[in-house]
Amino acid sequence: MRIDPTTLVSITNPRERGETPAPKPATSPSAVVSLGEAASAAGAAGGASSAVTARIAAIRDELAAGTYVVDLDKLSERILDDDLAREGV
């Protein structure tokens, strides 16, 4: 990627540049999640409660159907809480 200092583009609509990003294949590293041995062993040992297991299954189904919606307010709140915890505030 190269930044062209002679071209001004609105940051509110990045699609105005005329460029369309190439779609990522489903097998790209950013689309694949692999659990480590410890996580796999914990899951196989039944370390999660039935409520947690049911919630994970529901999320997995929503992801597969493409209907999972991220609560951006909750996400931003947790990011800020994590940042404050790292700073020791």
N, C-alpha and C positions, 0 to 999 in steps of 0.2 A: 504494500500500500504506500502510496506517495501523496503527500499533501501539496496541492498546487496553490501557492500564495496569491496567484493572480485571479482566482475564481472564487466568488462569494456564493455560498449556497445557504438557503434558509435551513436552520436547524430544526424547525418545526415540522418540515416535511422532507425527509431525506430522500424520498423517491423522486424528487424533482430533478435529480442529477441524471436521470435516464438510465442508470445502471440497475440491473436487477441481480440480487445475490443468487449465486448458484445454490440449488437445494442440496442439503447435506444428505448423503445416503444413510439409511438406517443403521448401517454397520460402521459408521464413522466413530472414532474414539469418544467423541463428545456425546454420542447417543447410546453408548453401551455402558452399563453399570455392572461392575463385578465386585462381589463381596469377598472379603478376605476369609482365611480359614477360621478365624475366631468367630466371625459373624455367622458363617455357614454352620459351624458347630453349635452355636447358641440357638439358631433357628431350628436345627434338627433335634436338639435336646428339648424343645418345647419351652424355651425360656420366657416366651411372651404369654401373657394372659389371653383368654379367649376373646375378650373385648378388643385387645390390641390386634390380635390376629384377624378378627372380623373387620376392623377398620382398615387394616393393610389390604385385605382382600377387596374391600369396596373401592379403595383408591386405585388398586391395580386394575379393577374392572373399568373404572372411569378413565384411566389413562389409556387403556386398550381401545375404548370407545371414542376417545378424543373429547370427552365431556368434562374432564377435570378442570376446575376453575381455581386459580390461586387467589386467596384473599390478600390483596396487596396491603391493606391496612395492617393486618396481623403480621405479615412478612416484614414490613418496615418497622413495626414496633419491636419485633424480635431482633432485627438487625441492630437497632439503636440500643436495646437492652444489652446485647452482646458486646457492642462497642464500649458502652459505659462500664460493663463488668471488666473488660480488658484494661481499661484505664484506671480501674480501682475506685470509681466514683460511687 
